[in-house]
Amino acid sequence: MNRILCLFAVATLLSAQVNFDRIRNAAKEPESWFTYSGNYSAHRFSPLSEIVPGNVERLKVAWIYQVPSQHRVETTPLVADSVMYISEPPSNLTALDLHTGRTLWTYRRRTGDDMRVCCGQVNRGVALLGDLVYIGTVDAYLVALDARTGIRRWETKVAEYTTGHSVTAAPLAVKDKIVVGIAGGEYGIRGFLDAYDALTGKLAWRVWTIPGSGEPGNDSWSGESWKTGGAPTWVTGAYDPDLNLIYWGTGNPGPDWNGDVRKGDNLYSDSVLAIDADTGKLKWHFQFTPHDIHDWDANQVPVLVDGEIRGERRKLLITANRNAFFYALDRATGQFLLGKPYVRQTWASGLDDRGRPIRLPNTTPTIEGTRVWPAAGGGTNWFSPSYSPNSDLFYVAIRESSAMFHIGEADYRAGVPFYGGMSRTLDTPENFGAIRALRPTTGDTVWEYRLLSSTGAGVLSTAGGLVFGATEGTFFALDAATGKRLGGSKRVVQSAVIRSVTRSAASSTSQSRPDTTSSRSQSTDGHALILCPIRPFGPGQITVTTFPAAASHVYAATTL
């Protein structure tokens, strides 16, 4: 396999190592972003407080870096010791000088033309540990590079890409291990989660997301269907150092829309798994959608908070699931505590006392098609939510839409898509996107900021009382307490120019008015945006990663 390493400069900026203690205590270094979600609890919250509602409109471009790829970018940059590490699709990595945007080094991986991916050759980010930076690849390898130079230290084959396996999730560094998930649910893989020795790349443990023959839960699959049952682990999870548990979501069972060939609950698809970080032992699981026939993966980022539910203060795991329900679980035991719809849904009358959905009739896919809310894309998807400990609110980008679900033939062939049907999102006046703020201990909506169309962008909350998001190429700021649209919105265009746009007036009620500065589009799949906070300029900086369909750029905006 051919690989090209391009060294553009010596990365003398990076001298300290990013050890486990630094990641665990990330809040003490708010100018850094050591791990995918900012901290192990997956809050995607910046403790920086210099950018506030009163000065956010002063944001301006500090520097621009263009990602040299025409693939869709879905990455979260990491920041340590004045260096930004950004993965670039399909499986490349660049280190940038945080002050200037200058390229320090670039790792280019040459892959073949026969990659088997359902949803584009994407990469969602990297991990840092010690003096190494780690990236998964679309051809299903885990690669460790010297963080100072980009020189490859080791690489390990995770799986065989010709059968549909790929690594698109950002790895998670925990203690002396690198935890990495696998994609490929639409190709009938048997999902798993791996941990590798950070120094050698040797496999430390593997958790299969589908129980094997004779194991508890295997009887939730009819016949031999477990062997091609999917349940991939394609979005990064969270970690509780006190409980020493890793929490990771799993994807849909395969085939997606034909459940007749895999009767049963199909464990552990559409679940969150709690795994001992040292041994890989499964401590508990919770399945959100048993026998899923609508492609509602549970790969949304699990968020760890503490709060009072049912008269008791608990360690909680909260998540807005793709199936349209918001959940709160006891993260020590997996006990179901709360479940409530956060978007429109027409497939369940509710959840029982154990959190199991009570299905409504006439909601299964048919040859003619059955209309169900939400669409296959879900009430939300892989893009990250945020939790602010200051406001005690959970922020999530939502989608209100429905789809026609069709059943089809389901004949498995290795390396060939294994859908068993199709879904078709309906374009109706009822569709819209929004940023919603939910109360973690009740699931109640506190405020909503409507968008003219749904977004594929994550959100970031800050100690400055802001929530940042994006839609249709517009980067915007909201008041974290009220959802009011603030100044500082920037229009990002493919010519790599940011210009100011007219501020949309927000209503005085808890629901803000739609973004009137953006034209409606049929789809925003060509765009996404993730924000990462850094502080090399003094008062504060927000780094914006945007993903136009034809070209991608990294923008740094400062309040100076």
Secondary structure, 3 states (H helix, E strand, C coil): CCEEEECCCCCCCCCCCECHHHHHCHHHCCCCECCCCCCCCCCCEECCCCCCCCCHHHCEEEEEEEECCCCCCCCECEEECCEEEEEECCCEEEEEECCCCCEEEEEEECCCCCCCCCCCCCCCECEEEECEEEEECCCCEEEEEECCCCCEEEEEECCCHHHCCECCCCCEEECCEEEEECECHHHCCECEEEEEECCCCCEEEEEECCCCCCCCCHHHCCCCHHHHCECCCCCCCEEECCCCEEEEECCCECCCCCHHHCCCCCCCCCEEEEEECCCCCEEEEEECCCCCCCCCCCCCCCEEEEEEECCEEEEEEEEECCCCEEEEEECCCCCEEEEEECCCCCCEEEECCCCCEEECCCCCCECCCEEECCCCCCCCCCCCCEEECCCCEEEEEEEECCEEEEECCCCCCCCCCCCCEEEEECCCCCCEEEEEEECCCCCCEEEEEEECCCCCCCCEEECCCEEEEEECCEEEEEECCCCCECCCCEEECCCCCEEECCCCCCCCCCEECCCCCCCCCCCCCCCCEEEEEECCCCCCEEEEEECCCCCEEEEEEECC
